[in-house]
C-alpha cells in the first residue's frame, strides 16, 4: 500500500513539473497571454496575408480557428473551453450573446479607425451604440442564376422561383431564417414575423416550391452552381460574388420585394485572455487599406467607407453587391426572435426539408 501511495505522489510530482515546463515553453514561444490572439471566424473569411501583417506589426501571434454556423460558434463560446479573443458572429447572434452576457464591452478609445465606418451601418437594433460589436462585412440574400442555362430569363421577384419551367433546378442554402424569410418576403411579410398564420402561409408556399428544388445544401452550393450542376440558387451575396468570379454566365439579383440585410461583426467574447490585443486586431482590420484588401479577397461588401473608396471600380460600382438606396430601403436585419420563436422557424424549416424527401 505504501508503495502504491509513493508511486501516486511521484506521478503527481512529474505531472506538475511537466505542466510548468509546458507553460514556460509556451511563454518562450509567444503562446500565452498578451503574446497571442485567438480569432474565431467563418471559414475562408479573411485574407491570410493580413494575419501575417498583423503579426509582424504587433509581435502578437494569431491562432485562427473557424466555424460554419452561428450556432456552432455560440456553443463553443458558451462552453468556455477555448479563450477566444475575437469572434465574428452575425447580427441576431450578437443580440443573443449580449443578452446572455457572453461579450466584453468595447473600448471605443482603442478603436480610432471606427471613424471610417459607414454611419448607416452603425447603431443598429441588435447592438445600439455598438457597445459590443463592430461591422466586419455586410450583404444580402438573393438569387444567383446561370443566364445561359435559364434561356436568358431574368429574375426580378422571389415569385420567379415558383415558375414551373424550373423543375428540379433550384439549390437552397441550408438556413431556416434565409429560406423561411425568402417565402415570407414573397408574401409581403416581415422576415421577423411572430405571427403563426403568416409563418404557416410561408411554410405552405415553400411546399409548393418543392418540385423545383434540386437540393438544400451547405458550402457545396458554390461548387454545384459554379460547375453548372444547377442553374439557380438562393445564396448570400458574397457567395454569389465568389462563384460569379469563376463563371461569367452567372448573375445575381436582390428581388424587388426585399430581402435580408445581414451583418457579421467583430466582438470580444468574455472568454478573452487578451482584450488589449483584440482591440488592436479590430482596429487593424478597420484600416481602410486593410478593409479594402480584405473585401477584394473575400468577395463580401465592406462597411468601411474609406476602404470602399479604395476598391477597384468594377467592385465598388457593382450595384448587385453595393445596391442603391431604393433596394436597401426594402431590406430587413434579422431580429433576435428569442429561443421559442427561433425554434418555431427551425421546426417549420425542418418539416419542409422532411417533406422534400
Secondary structure, DSSP 8 states (H G I E B T S, - for coil): -HHHHHHHHHHHHHHHHHHHHHHHHHHHTT-SGGGEEEEEEETT-S-HHHHHHHHHHH--EEEEEEESSHHHHHHHHHHT-S--SEE--BHHHHHHHHHTT-B----GGG-GGGGGB-GGGSS-TTSGGGSS-EEEEEEEEEEEEETTTTTT----SGGGGG-GGGTT-EEEES-HHHHHHHHHHHTT--TT---HHHHHHHHHHHHHHGGGEEEEESTTHHHHHHTTS-SEEEEEHHHHHHHHHH-TTEEEE--TT-EEEEEEEEB-BTT-S-HHHHHHHHHHHTSHHHHHHHHHHH-SB--BHHHHTTS-HHHHT-TTTS--HHHHTTEE-----HHHHHHHHHHHHHHHHHHH-
